[in-house]
Amino acid sequence: MKQFSLAFLTMSMLAATGSAFAADPVTPTKAGTGQINFTGVINNDACSVEGAAGKEKAIAVDMGAVSIKDMGTDTAPSGGRLAANDFNLKVNCNQGTKVSMLFDAKAGSGVVAGKKVLALNAGTESAKNVGIAIMNSSGALIDLSAPATAKIESELNGSDATLTFAAAYVTTADPKTATAGNGNATLPFTLQYE
């Protein structure tokens, strides 16, 4: 009888242990919840401008600190003592795309009234009677006063191209009336396809 009791006791212990292992697993406690939001736009642009950053696809050109006495004029931007500040726009296009670049000063800082140069951003801290002249790779002034004259197309007839420009602060009235201040400006551009 002792053997039967010992065997029964052993079986009972094994059964109890087995049922403990078969119990439901412990449900973990949530430590917090959240979500990840992805944003963006998928487009099928035939061209893009390398180095253009952010939603506005902005390109930064540092003009530095320039003295009024060293500036050229809106009609002779290269006439000052200071050289113009060169900048490049590298345009990457699909093969065979015919594209032109249009500067739209009126959608940005504007054009100095009666002139061909970019106006500085309006504000009490901006320099007065000063603008920014934009020149092409040959050094010729680009007339920003009208869409037809602010369009660059001769260099963009294929795949990739690097467009070289220069920008210079210029006086837009008698240099004696120019005043010091901030020289910030915005010049939007658009790539147009044919």
C-alpha positions as CSV (number, residue, x, y, z in Angstrom):
1,M,0.0,0.0,0.0
2,K,2.9,2.3,0.6
3,Q,4.0,1.8,-3.0
4,F,0.6,2.7,-4.2
5,S,0.5,5.8,-2.0
6,L,3.9,6.9,-3.1
7,A,3.0,6.4,-6.8
8,F,-0.3,8.2,-6.3
9,L,1.5,11.1,-4.6
10,T,4.1,11.3,-7.3
11,M,1.5,11.4,-10.0
12,S,-0.5,14.0,-8.2
13,M,2.6,16.3,-8.0
14,L,3.4,15.9,-11.6
15,A,-0.2,16.7,-12.5
16,A,-0.2,19.8,-10.4
17,T,3.1,20.9,-11.9
18,G,1.9,20.3,-15.4
19,S,-1.3,22.3,-14.8
20,A,0.9,25.2,-13.5
21,F,2.8,25.2,-16.8
22,A,-0.3,25.0,-18.9
23,A,-1.8,28.1,-17.3
24,D,-2.4,31.2,-19.5
25,P,0.7,33.3,-20.2
26,V,0.9,36.6,-18.4
27,T,-0.5,39.5,-20.4
28,P,2.2,42.3,-20.6
29,T,1.2,45.7,-19.3
30,K,1.3,48.5,-21.9
31,A,3.9,51.2,-21.1
32,G,2.5,53.7,-23.6
33,T,1.3,54.0,-27.1
34,G,1.9,56.4,-30.0
35,Q,2.1,56.6,-33.8
36,I,4.5,57.6,-36.5
37,N,3.3,60.1,-39.1
38,F,5.0,60.2,-42.5
39,T,4.6,63.2,-44.7
40,G,5.8,64.0,-48.2
41,V,4.9,64.4,-51.9
42,I,5.6,62.1,-54.7
43,N,6.0,63.9,-58.0
44,N,7.0,63.2,-61.5
45,D,9.2,66.3,-62.2
46,A,11.3,66.0,-65.3
47,C,14.0,68.2,-63.6
48,S,15.2,69.1,-60.2
49,V,17.8,71.6,-58.8
50,E,20.5,70.0,-56.8
51,G,21.1,71.5,-53.4
52,A,17.6,73.0,-53.2
53,A,16.5,72.4,-49.6
54,G,13.2,72.2,-47.8
55,K,9.7,72.5,-49.0
56,E,10.5,75.8,-50.7
57,K,13.5,74.1,-52.4
58,A,15.6,77.1,-51.3
59,I,19.2,77.8,-52.3
60,A,21.2,80.0,-50.0
61,V,23.7,82.6,-51.4
62,D,25.8,84.4,-48.8
63,M,26.4,87.9,-50.0
64,G,28.6,88.8,-47.1
65,A,29.1,92.3,-45.7
66,V,29.6,95.0,-48.4
67,S,30.3,98.7,-48.0
68,I,28.1,101.1,-50.1
69,K,31.2,102.8,-51.4
70,D,32.3,99.5,-53.0
71,M,29.1,98.8,-54.9
72,G,28.4,99.2,-58.6
73,T,25.2,100.7,-59.9
74,D,22.0,99.1,-61.2
75,T,23.2,99.9,-64.8
76,A,26.8,99.0,-64.2
77,P,26.9,96.2,-61.6
78,S,30.5,95.3,-62.2
79,G,31.6,98.9,-61.9
80,G,32.1,98.7,-58.1
81,R,35.3,97.8,-56.4
82,L,33.9,94.5,-55.2
83,A,33.5,91.5,-57.4
84,A,30.1,89.9,-57.8
85,N,29.3,86.8,-55.8
86,D,29.2,83.7,-58.1
87,F,26.7,80.9,-57.5
88,N,25.7,77.8,-59.5
89,L,22.4,76.0,-60.0
90,K,22.9,72.4,-61.1
91,V,19.8,71.3,-62.9
92,N,19.3,67.5,-63.3
93,C,16.8,66.5,-66.0
94,N,15.5,63.5,-67.7
95,Q,17.3,62.9,-71.0
96,G,15.7,64.9,-73.9
97,T,13.7,67.3,-71.7
98,K,13.6,70.8,-73.0
99,V,13.3,73.1,-70.1
100,S,13.7,76.8,-69.3
101,M,14.3,78.6,-66.0
102,L,12.2,81.6,-65.2
103,F,13.1,84.0,-62.4
104,D,10.0,85.6,-60.9
105,A,11.2,88.5,-58.8
106,K,7.6,89.9,-58.4
107,A,6.6,86.7,-56.5
108,G,9.6,87.3,-54.1
109,S,11.1,90.6,-52.9
110,G,10.0,92.4,-56.1
111,V,11.9,94.5,-58.6
112,V,13.2,98.0,-57.8
113,A,10.7,100.4,-59.4
114,G,11.9,101.4,-62.9
115,K,15.0,99.2,-62.7
116,K,16.0,95.7,-63.7
117,V,17.3,94.5,-60.4
118,L,15.9,92.6,-57.4
119,A,14.6,94.7,-54.5
120,L,15.6,94.0,-51.0
121,N,13.0,92.6,-48.6
122,A,10.8,95.4,-47.3
123,G,11.3,96.5,-43.7
124,T,12.7,99.2,-41.5
125,E,16.0,97.4,-41.0
126,S,16.7,96.9,-44.7
127,A,19.2,99.0,-46.6
128,K,17.7,101.8,-48.7
129,N,18.4,102.6,-52.4
130,V,20.2,99.2,-52.7
131,G,19.2,96.2,-54.8
132,I,20.7,93.0,-56.1
133,A,21.8,92.6,-59.7
134,I,21.7,89.1,-61.2
135,M,24.1,88.4,-64.1
136,N,24.4,85.4,-66.4
137,S,27.6,83.4,-67.0
138,S,28.8,86.1,-69.5
139,G,28.5,88.9,-66.9
140,A,25.4,90.4,-68.6
141,L,22.7,91.8,-66.4
142,I,19.5,89.7,-66.4
143,D,16.5,92.0,-66.6
144,L,14.2,90.8,-63.8
145,S,11.5,93.4,-64.6
146,A,9.5,91.2,-67.0
147,P,9.0,87.4,-67.4
148,A,10.2,87.4,-71.0
149,T,13.5,89.0,-70.1
150,A,14.0,86.9,-66.9
151,K,13.9,83.6,-68.7
152,I,17.0,81.4,-69.2
153,E,16.7,78.7,-71.8
154,S,19.7,78.5,-74.1
155,E,21.7,76.3,-71.7
156,L,19.0,73.9,-70.7
157,N,18.3,71.7,-73.7
158,G,19.2,68.2,-72.6
159,S,19.9,66.3,-69.4
160,D,22.0,67.8,-66.7
161,A,23.4,71.4,-66.8
162,T,25.2,73.7,-64.4
163,L,24.0,77.3,-64.7
164,T,26.4,79.9,-63.5
165,F,25.2,83.2,-62.2
166,A,26.6,86.1,-60.3
167,A,24.9,88.4,-57.8
168,A,26.0,91.9,-56.7
169,Y,24.7,94.5,-54.4
170,V,24.2,97.7,-56.4
171,T,23.0,101.2,-55.7
172,T,19.6,102.0,-57.3
173,A,19.7,105.8,-56.9
174,D,22.4,108.4,-56.2
175,P,24.9,106.4,-54.1
176,K,24.9,109.3,-51.6
177,T,21.2,108.4,-50.8
178,A,21.9,104.7,-50.1
179,T,21.7,103.7,-46.5
180,A,23.2,100.8,-44.6
181,G,21.0,97.9,-43.3
182,N,20.0,94.3,-44.0
183,G,20.5,93.1,-47.6
184,N,18.2,90.1,-47.7
185,A,16.1,89.3,-50.7
186,T,14.1,86.4,-52.2
187,L,14.1,85.4,-55.9
188,P,11.8,82.5,-56.8
189,F,12.4,80.5,-59.9
190,T,10.3,78.1,-61.9
191,L,11.4,75.3,-64.2
192,Q,9.1,75.2,-67.3
193,Y,8.9,72.2,-69.6
194,E,8.1,72.1,-73.3
